[in-house]
Amino acid sequence: MGGDILEVDGLVKKFDQLVAVDGVSFQIAQGETYGLLGPNGAGKTTTISMIAGLLAADAGTTRVEGKEMTTTTVATKALIGLVPQELAIYPDLTGRENLAFFGKLYGLRGNDLDDRVDEVLGVIGLTDRAKDRAKEYSGGMQRRLNIGIGLLHQPHLLILDEPTVGVDPQSRNQILESIERLAGEGLAVLYTTHYMEEAERLCDRVGIIDEGSIQAEGTRRELVALVGKMDRIWLTASGPLDASVRAIAALDAVQTATESSRGIDIVAADGGAALPSILAAAATGDAHVTGVEIVEPDLESVFLHLTGKALRD
């Protein structure tokens, strides 16, 4: 990897009394994929809107290749390819026409434009559907076209905001494969997601963000080390869970116990050994436990450990 492409230092954004982003700082090197991992509402989109110069920060700075980013710095914005969560395509134009239109906005003309459109169609896997209208594409194909638009001007930093939301598994895998290939070719990537498995697959480093703040940052190995030798236990349970959660949380071996959509999520030392006492504690309340799963620590376990809540809560 080369030097830092992106430097973010102390970004702050407030909306009236709500602090949406609170002192966010990180760097991304050439060829590195950096993930902002957090639930909806954690501040991910607001953060990247400031980084891309779409939203003015109340405090802090963003530099791309050493050049400061503001809402008016056109030259710095040209170094970034932004792929928003909401689709930014024209449904009545074909895939090729969409790319050609946006390519002209980027200043491409003639053979250079044609060659670049062909190249991008190959990267996003839409060469054979280039003459079809975008409204005839599946959701995943439209997402890939959205990414292609962000790649047209050969940016040095690609920013993707939840690019796989609502797509089918096959398209999702194609999107992830494309991002892996681009990073391997030296592109710096900032990737926001609330899918733990995407962050684990794609990202060289991850910043765990919640309530507008980076709670921890590092490689997967470094972040999982924060949990120590803790295991995660999922109890599939129904009925009133409050009393059972409190009883489980009071056990010495248990780090955290929280109610989730599936039942009760637990982080505990030596999950296998602790399981009998956990089930006994669950039985003291009104929870009806129908299933148990013990998993080794992952990024979702780290998030639960740091914030006391499940990643998708």
N, C-alpha and C positions, 0 to 999 in steps of 0.2 A: 504494500500500500504506500501511496505517496503522502504528501503533506495534507493538512486539513483543508478541505473544500468549504466546509461550513463551520462557523464559530458562533454559537449562541450564548449570550452572557446576560443573565439576570432579567429575562423578559417578564414583564408584569402587564396584565390587562384587567381593568375593572369595568363592570357594567353597573352603574349606580353603586349599591352597597355590596354587590357580588364580586368577589375576587376570582375571576375565571382562570387566570394564570398567575402564579405566585413565585417569581424568581427562578424561572426555568433556565438552566444552562447545560450545554453539551457541545461536543464537536463531532464532525464526521470527516473521515479521511477519504482520499481517492480510492475507489474500489471497495469501500466499506458499505455495508447495509446496516443502518441503525434503526432499531424499532422503538417506537413509542407505544408501549403496551398499557392499556387501561380500559375501564368500562366506558360506555356512552356517558357523556357529561363530565369526563375527567379533565377536559381542557385540551385535548389533542388537536381538534380542528381549529380552535382559536390560536393555539401555538403555531401551527403551520401557516395560518393566514397572516400572522405577523412576520414569520420567516420569509414568506413569498412576497411581502410588501403590499398585501391587499388590505391590511388592517394596521393602523398606527399603534405602536406599543406605548403604554403609559410610562414605562421605564425599561432600561436594558437596551442591548444592541444585538444586531445580527450582521455578520460579515460573510460574504461569499467570495472565496479566493482573495481575502483581504479587503474587499470593497464593501463599504457599509450599505446595508439595505434599508431603504425607507419606502414610503408609498409613492415617491416621485423619482426614484433612481432607475431610469429605464435601462441603462447599460447593465446594471447588476441583475435586474430581473431577467435579462436575456440569457443569463447563465443557468437559469432554473427552468425545468419542465415540471409543471404542476398538473397533477391528475386529481381533480376534485372528486368527492364522494358522489355528488350529483352529476349525472351524465351531461356532458357539454358537447353534444353532437347534433347534427341536423338530420332528423329521421327521413325526410323526403329525398335526401341526396344519397348517392351510392357511397360505399366505403371509400373508393378512390376519390370521388368528388369531395367528400368531407376532408380527406387528407390534403388534397390539392388546394382547397379553399384556405385551410389554416396554414398550409405551407406558404401561400402567397402573403398572408398576414405577417409571416416571419421573414418575408423578403426573398423567398426562393422564386426563381423564374426559369422557364425554358427547360433545357435538358437536366439542369441541376435539380429542378423540382420533380421532374418525371423520375429521375434516378432515385431520389430520396424517397418518394412515395412508394416505388417498387421495393426498396430496401425495407421500409417500415412495414409494409404489408407482409413481407416474409418474416420479420421479427415477431409480429403479433399473430401470425398464422391465418391470415385472411386473404391470401393471394387468390385462391379459387373462388372467393365470394366478393371480390373487389367490385364487380359490376352490379351487385344486388343493393337495393336500397337499405339503409340502416334500419328502417322500421321493420324489415323482414328478418333481421338478425335476432338470434336468441339474446337473452339478457347477458350471458357470458360473452358473446361476440361483441355486443355493444360496449361492454366494459373493456375488452381488448382494443377496440377502435379508440376508445377514450384514452387509453394508455399510449396508443400509437400517435395521437395528436400531440401528446406531451413530449414525444421523442423526436419529432420532425426536425427541429432546429439543432439537434445534437447537443443538448444541454450537458453541463458538467455535474449538475445535481438534479436528480429526479425525485420529486415529492409525490407520494401516493397516499391518499387519505381513504382508508378502508376500501381498497379496490376490489375485494371479493364479496362484498355484502350482497346477498340475494342471488348469487350465481350458482349454477349446478356444479357438482363435484368435478366433472371432467373439465369444464371451463376454468374452474378454480385452480386445478392442477396446471393447466396450460399457462395461466397468468403467473403462477409461482415459478414455473420453469423459465418463463421469459425474463422475470426479474433476476433469477439466479444467473442466467446467461449474461445479462447486461452488467451486473456487478462484476462478473468474472472478466469482462472486457474493460473494466476500469471505471465504470460510472459509479459515482457516489449516490446512495439511495437513502432517503428518509421515508420510513414505512410506518404508518399508524394502523393499529389493529386492536381488537379486543379478543382475537382468537389466539390463544396461547400456542397452539400447534403451529401456526404460521410464523410467529416470532421465533419459535425454537428451530424451525426449518430454515428460515431465511437470514436471520439477523446475526451479524458478527458480535454486536453489542446491543443491549436492550436497556432502555430507560423505563422503569415502572412509574407511571404517572397516575395520581389520584388526587382529586379535589384541587387540581391546578398546580400541584407540586411534584417534582421528581422524588420519589420515595427511596429509590436505589437505582444504581446503574452498574453495568458490567457485562461480561460474557455470561452465557448460560451457566457455566461451571461456577463462576464467581457468585452469581446470584443464588444458585441452589445451595451453595455453601453457607449462606445466611440462615438457612433453615436447620443446618446441622444434620444430625442423623434422624431427623423427624420424618415420619411417614404420614401420608394423607389417608384418611379413612372416610369413605362415603357410606352413610347409612340411608338406605331408601326407607322412608318412613312417612306415615300419614297420621292424621289426628292432631290435637293440640301438642305443640312441640316445645313450648317455652320452658316448662318445668324440666323436661328431659335435657334440654340444652344447658340449663343452669347446672344440673347435677353432673353432667359430663364435664363441663368446663371447670368444675371444682376438683376434679381428679388431679393428683400430682403429676401423672404422666402426660396430661393433656396440655398442649400449648394454647390452642384456641378451639372453640366449638361454636358454630354459627348455623342458623337456619337458612336453608336455600330452597330453590324450587323443587329439588329432588327429595329433600328431607333434611339431614344434618351433615354438615361438612366439618371434619375434625382434623387437626394436626396434632400428632402425638409421638412421643419417643417410643420406638420399638412397637409398632402398631400391632404386631401379632401377639406379643405378650400382654399389651394393654387392652386388647379386644374384650376379654371376659368382663373386666371391670367396667368397660364402656357400655357394654350391653346391659349389664346389671343396673348401671346408673340410668340408662335410657328407660328401663322398665319401671323405675320409681316414679316416672311421670306418666303421661297419657299417650305417649308415642307408640304407634304400632309399627315395629320394624319388620320389613319384608325382604330386605336384602343388605348385604355388606360387601364392600370392595375396598381393598387396601392397595394403594399405589405408592411407588417411590416418589420422592420429591421432584416436582417440576416447577415451571414458572408460575402456574396457578397456585401451587402451594406457597411459593414465595410471596405472591400477592396477598394471599390470605394471612400469611405470617406477618407481613408488614402493615396491613390495613385493617385486619380483623374482619374482612368480608370477602366473599367470593368474587372472582373476576367479573362474572356476568351479572352480579346483583345490580 
